[in-house]
Amino acid sequence: MRWNLSTKLVVAYSGLLALMAGALSVGIYWQLQRSQRAELQDRLLGTVSLAALQIDSAYQSVNDQPKDTDSDPIVNQKILQDIQASEPRIVRLYIVQLRNGHYSVTSDYRPGGNRLPQSPTRVGDVCSDLPHLLQQQTKIQAPITETTIRTNREGIAVLHGYAPIQSQLRRSDSILVIEMDATSVGQNTVRVFIIAGGILGVMWLIALPLLGWLARSLVVQPNLHSNHGILQLQAAFKELQNYSQNLEHTVKERTKELSESQNLLYLVINNLPQSIFWKDRENIYLGCNQSFTEVAGLEPGDIIGKTDYDMPWAKEEAGFYIECDRRIRESKEPEFGIIEPMSNGKGKQGWLETNKIPLQNLDGEVMGVIGIFQDITHYKEAEDAAHQANRTKTEFLANMSHELRTPLNAILGMADGLQEQVFGSINEKQHKALGTIESSGKHLLELINDILDLSKIESGHVALDCHPTAIAPLCTSSLAFIKERALRKQIHLKTELPHKSPLLFIDERRIRQVLINLLDNAVKFTPDGGCITLMVKSGPPLPISTQDSYKVANSLKISVIDTGIGIIPENIPKLFQPFIQIDSALNRQYNGTGLGLSLVKRIVKLHGGEVKVTSQVDNGSCFSITLPCANETQIANTTDASIYTGIEQPTQVNERGPIVLLTEDNEANVITLSNYLQAKGYHLIIARNGEEAISLSKSQQPDVIIMDIQMPQMDGLEAIRHIRRDPALAHIPIIALTALAMEGDRDRCLEAGANEYLSKPVKLKQLDQLIQQLLSNRNS
């Protein structure tokens, strides 16, 4: 059979078409397989590069100090696990190190390693299944991947990737190896063959009906199809290339962001003024900032990896820290404001204020403790200095009290003796002059007492002597102090007292001081012919603080109401501030120190009470104090009947001429006391110090001893103790005199052996009555 030209052309074209279709199918197969392998290589290269950076970063952040070992398997295992979690196609990650010409495994992680047919390589083993590049002992200087897909010992088709990493000693002698699953590449080979076969079949189905048309287009049509296929392949390759570049860019950006974030975190932590540390569940320090190392006096390498027992602080301090950490881990609750002692590396004792919180993972499990503290040593030192300054102030006030009261004692004593005409008769003019001296001296004494009381209350050195007390006698005795002044100004005094009222649980002397102060102010600022009312009624419940809780007590409200000049509202808050008076005009018209109301507020507050003021200008003022009532227990524990009534028991006067031993080193006081007592019929013996008092007591056997406390050579307290130790003198009553008048003076005198205590300046009548009382008790 002869073939014409058309048949030959068709046959030739058919053969050419078949050849081109086969070539195209093969080309597509190899191109797709190549692109898949290239994609896998790019992905593996990115993963191994990022993993190496992550491991290097972890070594820098977790291990700030060099160690003897070259790796930390526990840390690497956690990092390798995190890397595999970010790329599921990884079937194995491990780190090898070249030692003595062999590669040894330092860390190995395989997901689902317990289900593999072969047991995983142990840390430290010589790697028996080295990949191709390591078998050739190729030097790995940068992240790299193999181009050939190989089968690992589990029979899985994998592609190997390598990257050098730094050990803790900063040596690049370790290599990270990642095996990435390449099974999909082999599986895709079948798909590629199917695709290629399908393409070939489709091309033939399309080509057979068109052979005639193709015969007329033998040159053009095949070229067009070939060009179209090439363009598609180029587009696919370009797309894969862009994907690889984008992936590489993303890896670089994420790596940069991670590095910047870590650097920022380190910068912030290390520049905080507070000290920060974190420990694990075994109380081992995992890290700290620069401030912590400065407080501890140690380098970071001497802290991380140690417990508190390894640190330079005392064993008791370490136990305190560990117990506190244990409590926080178990309760999972933070603790704030913990005051802790600390000894730094230089042996200096300090104090810390610490806040601690539990360190938890994402699942809520407690992994350790984070602590933040600041050094408050200088605050504690300042507090100690303040206490010392307060003690110094108290001592100064005590000395000033002595220096002021001693001459006042002589002044008031002389004035008292002259008024009673102990030293001879006086005329009316002299009597008025002595009254002026006495009133001025008493005013100065009140000022001294107010200053001392305010100082003692502010320093917390006032201890109240509270007893159940009846309100009526207390009000009556307080009114008696201002009655004479009120009568001189023709001020009408009124009282509104309930017929029956509960007892107050108060320090009677202090509250009488409060009432007298309020009544005295009312008289001072009420014009002539005015009215002052002392009113008592039930008050609101008061919260009383106890050791464990607050209780509510009934109360009485005591009000002093006057028709005086009144106070403008903006000046009311100034009333209770010490040394402050309302304005200069009042200062010129009315005398006062500005201490009285400040003492009132503080004394009432000590009792758990309240002070309130209401006032209208030109219409008068109302000062009210609310005080707690005594409860049944307080009343039952009190047996002294005089506490309820406020009635003082009378004393008997001994009209005999008893012998009085006066022990006093101040000449003015000796003259004043001796002249007065001699005028009262006493026989006086004078001793100038404690040693003379002991000697004269033995030789003269006095009936009463008056003992000054502050004296040269031997003070009064020591002299009293010597007298009480002598059986022959132990029965003699002793009256202690002191110008200190500070809290605790009375107790110290009584503890030394004194029977009674008087503070200077001494009221001579009171001294005479006290002597008569002691003599009466002794005789009975």
Protein Blocks (a to p, Z undefined) as FASTA:
>chain_A
ZZdfklmmmmmmmmmmmmmmmmmmmmmmmmmmmmmmmmmmmmmmmmmmmmmmmmmmmmmm
mmmbccfbfbdfklmmmmmmmmmmmmmkbgbdcddddeehiacdfbdcdehklmpmbdcd
dehiacfbbcfklmnopacfbdcddfbdcddfkopacdddddddddfkopafbccddddd
fklmmmmmmmmmmmmmmmmmmmmmmmmmmmmmmmmmmmmmmmmmmmmmmmmmmmmmmmmm
mmmmmmmmmmmmmmmmmmmmmmmmmmmmmmpfbdcddddfkopafbdcfklmmmnopafk
lmgopafklpmbdfklmmmmmmmmmmmmmnopacehiacddddfkopacddddddddddd
fkopafbdcdddddfklmmmmmmmmmmmmmmmmmmmmmmmmmmmmmmmmmmmmmmmmmno
mnoccdfklmmmmmmmmmmmmmmmmmmmmmmmmmmmmnopaccddddddfklmmmmmmmm
mmmmmmmnopacdddddfbdcdddddfklmmmmmmmmmmmmmmmpcehiacddddddddd
dddddfkbccdddddddddddfbebpafklmmmmmpghiafblmlmmmpgcehlmmmmmm
mmmmmnopacdddddehiapcdddddddddfklmmmpcbfklmnopacdddddfbdcddd
dddfbfklmmmmmmmmmmnopacdddfbfklmmmmmmmnopabdcddfbdghiafklmmm
mmmmpmklmmpccddddfklpghklmmmmmnopabdcdddddfklmmmmmmmmmmmmmZZ
